[in-house]
């Protein structure tokens, strides 16, 4: 499995502090390597979007049906992630 970040996600990744940024990247790495203990679930309002919870931050992903790759759409704080 592979993960790619959109332009927006790369920009969003600059917003958290360095420690949180490392936690987000580590969680994405764990997700890519199929490790357990990741808070990963489907968004209720959308059939094709998923989220990973990293503390107060949310990483929203979409799976490309053709390539099978996961694409990180954006990374936002909880209150702003679902608007």
PyMOL CGO cylinders between C-alpha atoms (Angstrom):
from pymol import cmd
from pymol.cgo import CYLINDER

trace = [
    CYLINDER, 0.00, 0.00, 0.00, 1.23, 3.48, -0.68, 0.3, 1, 1, 1, 1, 1, 1,
    CYLINDER, 1.23, 3.48, -0.68, 0.21, 6.94, 0.47, 0.3, 1, 1, 1, 1, 1, 1,
    CYLINDER, 0.21, 6.94, 0.47, 0.60, 10.19, -1.40, 0.3, 1, 1, 1, 1, 1, 1,
    CYLINDER, 0.60, 10.19, -1.40, 0.02, 13.69, -0.08, 0.3, 1, 1, 1, 1, 1, 1,
    CYLINDER, 0.02, 13.69, -0.08, -1.86, 16.29, -2.09, 0.3, 1, 1, 1, 1, 1, 1,
    CYLINDER, -1.86, 16.29, -2.09, -0.49, 19.80, -2.43, 0.3, 1, 1, 1, 1, 1, 1,
    CYLINDER, -0.49, 19.80, -2.43, -2.99, 20.95, 0.17, 0.3, 1, 1, 1, 1, 1, 1,
    CYLINDER, -2.99, 20.95, 0.17, -1.96, 18.21, 2.61, 0.3, 1, 1, 1, 1, 1, 1,
    CYLINDER, -1.96, 18.21, 2.61, 1.71, 19.16, 2.27, 0.3, 1, 1, 1, 1, 1, 1,
    CYLINDER, 1.71, 19.16, 2.27, 0.78, 22.76, 3.06, 0.3, 1, 1, 1, 1, 1, 1,
    CYLINDER, 0.78, 22.76, 3.06, -1.38, 21.66, 6.01, 0.3, 1, 1, 1, 1, 1, 1,
    CYLINDER, -1.38, 21.66, 6.01, 1.49, 19.58, 7.38, 0.3, 1, 1, 1, 1, 1, 1,
    CYLINDER, 1.49, 19.58, 7.38, 3.48, 22.76, 8.00, 0.3, 1, 1, 1, 1, 1, 1,
    CYLINDER, 3.48, 22.76, 8.00, 0.87, 24.11, 10.45, 0.3, 1, 1, 1, 1, 1, 1,
    CYLINDER, 0.87, 24.11, 10.45, 1.33, 21.84, 13.51, 0.3, 1, 1, 1, 1, 1, 1,
    CYLINDER, 1.33, 21.84, 13.51, 4.37, 22.15, 15.76, 0.3, 1, 1, 1, 1, 1, 1,
    CYLINDER, 4.37, 22.15, 15.76, 7.36, 19.89, 15.08, 0.3, 1, 1, 1, 1, 1, 1,
    CYLINDER, 7.36, 19.89, 15.08, 6.41, 17.23, 17.65, 0.3, 1, 1, 1, 1, 1, 1,
    CYLINDER, 6.41, 17.23, 17.65, 2.85, 16.94, 16.33, 0.3, 1, 1, 1, 1, 1, 1,
    CYLINDER, 2.85, 16.94, 16.33, 4.10, 16.89, 12.74, 0.3, 1, 1, 1, 1, 1, 1,
    CYLINDER, 4.10, 16.89, 12.74, 6.34, 13.92, 13.59, 0.3, 1, 1, 1, 1, 1, 1,
    CYLINDER, 6.34, 13.92, 13.59, 3.41, 12.13, 15.27, 0.3, 1, 1, 1, 1, 1, 1,
    CYLINDER, 3.41, 12.13, 15.27, 1.29, 12.63, 12.15, 0.3, 1, 1, 1, 1, 1, 1,
    CYLINDER, 1.29, 12.63, 12.15, 4.05, 11.35, 9.85, 0.3, 1, 1, 1, 1, 1, 1,
    CYLINDER, 4.05, 11.35, 9.85, 4.69, 8.36, 12.15, 0.3, 1, 1, 1, 1, 1, 1,
    CYLINDER, 4.69, 8.36, 12.15, 0.98, 7.50, 12.16, 0.3, 1, 1, 1, 1, 1, 1,
    CYLINDER, 0.98, 7.50, 12.16, 0.87, 7.69, 8.34, 0.3, 1, 1, 1, 1, 1, 1,
    CYLINDER, 0.87, 7.69, 8.34, 3.92, 5.41, 8.20, 0.3, 1, 1, 1, 1, 1, 1,
    CYLINDER, 3.92, 5.41, 8.20, 2.23, 2.92, 10.55, 0.3, 1, 1, 1, 1, 1, 1,
    CYLINDER, 2.23, 2.92, 10.55, -0.90, 3.03, 8.41, 0.3, 1, 1, 1, 1, 1, 1,
    CYLINDER, -0.90, 3.03, 8.41, 1.17, 2.39, 5.29, 0.3, 1, 1, 1, 1, 1, 1,
    CYLINDER, 1.17, 2.39, 5.29, 2.88, -0.59, 6.96, 0.3, 1, 1, 1, 1, 1, 1,
    CYLINDER, 2.88, -0.59, 6.96, -0.50, -2.07, 8.10, 0.3, 1, 1, 1, 1, 1, 1,
    CYLINDER, -0.50, -2.07, 8.10, 0.29, -1.73, 11.81, 0.3, 1, 1, 1, 1, 1, 1,
    CYLINDER, 0.29, -1.73, 11.81, -2.44, -1.92, 14.42, 0.3, 1, 1, 1, 1, 1, 1,
    CYLINDER, -2.44, -1.92, 14.42, -3.54, 0.69, 16.96, 0.3, 1, 1, 1, 1, 1, 1,
    CYLINDER, -3.54, 0.69, 16.96, -4.44, 3.42, 14.48, 0.3, 1, 1, 1, 1, 1, 1,
    CYLINDER, -4.44, 3.42, 14.48, -7.74, 5.24, 14.94, 0.3, 1, 1, 1, 1, 1, 1,
    CYLINDER, -7.74, 5.24, 14.94, -8.94, 4.88, 11.35, 0.3, 1, 1, 1, 1, 1, 1,
    CYLINDER, -8.94, 4.88, 11.35, -12.58, 5.08, 10.30, 0.3, 1, 1, 1, 1, 1, 1,
    CYLINDER, -12.58, 5.08, 10.30, -14.88, 6.01, 7.47, 0.3, 1, 1, 1, 1, 1, 1,
    CYLINDER, -14.88, 6.01, 7.47, -16.53, 9.43, 7.52, 0.3, 1, 1, 1, 1, 1, 1,
    CYLINDER, -16.53, 9.43, 7.52, -20.26, 9.13, 7.97, 0.3, 1, 1, 1, 1, 1, 1,
    CYLINDER, -20.26, 9.13, 7.97, -21.21, 11.84, 5.47, 0.3, 1, 1, 1, 1, 1, 1,
    CYLINDER, -21.21, 11.84, 5.47, -19.12, 10.45, 2.64, 0.3, 1, 1, 1, 1, 1, 1,
    CYLINDER, -19.12, 10.45, 2.64, -18.77, 7.01, 1.15, 0.3, 1, 1, 1, 1, 1, 1,
    CYLINDER, -18.77, 7.01, 1.15, -15.25, 7.57, -0.16, 0.3, 1, 1, 1, 1, 1, 1,
    CYLINDER, -15.25, 7.57, -0.16, -13.47, 9.54, 2.57, 0.3, 1, 1, 1, 1, 1, 1,
    CYLINDER, -13.47, 9.54, 2.57, -11.71, 8.14, 5.63, 0.3, 1, 1, 1, 1, 1, 1,
    CYLINDER, -11.71, 8.14, 5.63, -10.01, 9.76, 8.58, 0.3, 1, 1, 1, 1, 1, 1,
    CYLINDER, -10.01, 9.76, 8.58, -7.12, 9.01, 10.88, 0.3, 1, 1, 1, 1, 1, 1,
    CYLINDER, -7.12, 9.01, 10.88, -7.16, 10.65, 14.30, 0.3, 1, 1, 1, 1, 1, 1,
    CYLINDER, -7.16, 10.65, 14.30, -3.84, 11.90, 15.67, 0.3, 1, 1, 1, 1, 1, 1,
    CYLINDER, -3.84, 11.90, 15.67, -4.56, 13.68, 18.94, 0.3, 1, 1, 1, 1, 1, 1,
    CYLINDER, -4.56, 13.68, 18.94, -6.57, 16.82, 18.11, 0.3, 1, 1, 1, 1, 1, 1,
    CYLINDER, -6.57, 16.82, 18.11, -5.61, 16.58, 14.43, 0.3, 1, 1, 1, 1, 1, 1,
    CYLINDER, -5.61, 16.58, 14.43, -7.50, 14.75, 11.68, 0.3, 1, 1, 1, 1, 1, 1,
    CYLINDER, -7.50, 14.75, 11.68, -5.91, 13.34, 8.54, 0.3, 1, 1, 1, 1, 1, 1,
    CYLINDER, -5.91, 13.34, 8.54, -8.57, 12.90, 5.84, 0.3, 1, 1, 1, 1, 1, 1,
    CYLINDER, -8.57, 12.90, 5.84, -7.84, 10.36, 3.12, 0.3, 1, 1, 1, 1, 1, 1,
    CYLINDER, -7.84, 10.36, 3.12, -9.39, 9.06, -0.06, 0.3, 1, 1, 1, 1, 1, 1,
    CYLINDER, -9.39, 9.06, -0.06, -8.63, 5.75, -1.77, 0.3, 1, 1, 1, 1, 1, 1,
    CYLINDER, -8.63, 5.75, -1.77, -8.02, 5.79, -5.50, 0.3, 1, 1, 1, 1, 1, 1,
    CYLINDER, -8.02, 5.79, -5.50, -9.99, 2.86, -6.92, 0.3, 1, 1, 1, 1, 1, 1,
    CYLINDER, -9.99, 2.86, -6.92, -7.79, 2.45, -10.01, 0.3, 1, 1, 1, 1, 1, 1,
    CYLINDER, -7.79, 2.45, -10.01, -4.33, 2.53, -8.44, 0.3, 1, 1, 1, 1, 1, 1,
    CYLINDER, -4.33, 2.53, -8.44, -5.24, 1.38, -4.93, 0.3, 1, 1, 1, 1, 1, 1,
    CYLINDER, -5.24, 1.38, -4.93, -3.20, 4.24, -3.46, 0.3, 1, 1, 1, 1, 1, 1,
    CYLINDER, -3.20, 4.24, -3.46, -4.37, 6.29, -0.52, 0.3, 1, 1, 1, 1, 1, 1,
    CYLINDER, -4.37, 6.29, -0.52, -4.31, 10.04, -1.01, 0.3, 1, 1, 1, 1, 1, 1,
    CYLINDER, -4.31, 10.04, -1.01, -4.13, 12.41, 1.96, 0.3, 1, 1, 1, 1, 1, 1,
    CYLINDER, -4.13, 12.41, 1.96, -6.57, 15.20, 1.10, 0.3, 1, 1, 1, 1, 1, 1,
    CYLINDER, -6.57, 15.20, 1.10, -5.99, 17.49, 4.08, 0.3, 1, 1, 1, 1, 1, 1,
    CYLINDER, -5.99, 17.49, 4.08, -4.78, 17.66, 7.70, 0.3, 1, 1, 1, 1, 1, 1,
    CYLINDER, -4.78, 17.66, 7.70, -6.73, 19.90, 10.07, 0.3, 1, 1, 1, 1, 1, 1,
    CYLINDER, -6.73, 19.90, 10.07, -7.56, 20.45, 13.72, 0.3, 1, 1, 1, 1, 1, 1,
    CYLINDER, -7.56, 20.45, 13.72, -10.70, 18.65, 14.88, 0.3, 1, 1, 1, 1, 1, 1,
    CYLINDER, -10.70, 18.65, 14.88, -13.07, 21.66, 14.94, 0.3, 1, 1, 1, 1, 1, 1,
    CYLINDER, -13.07, 21.66, 14.94, -12.17, 22.65, 11.37, 0.3, 1, 1, 1, 1, 1, 1,
    CYLINDER, -12.17, 22.65, 11.37, -11.73, 19.20, 9.84, 0.3, 1, 1, 1, 1, 1, 1,
    CYLINDER, -11.73, 19.20, 9.84, -15.34, 18.41, 9.06, 0.3, 1, 1, 1, 1, 1, 1,
    CYLINDER, -15.34, 18.41, 9.06, -16.62, 21.77, 7.83, 0.3, 1, 1, 1, 1, 1, 1,
]
cmd.load_cgo(trace, "trace")
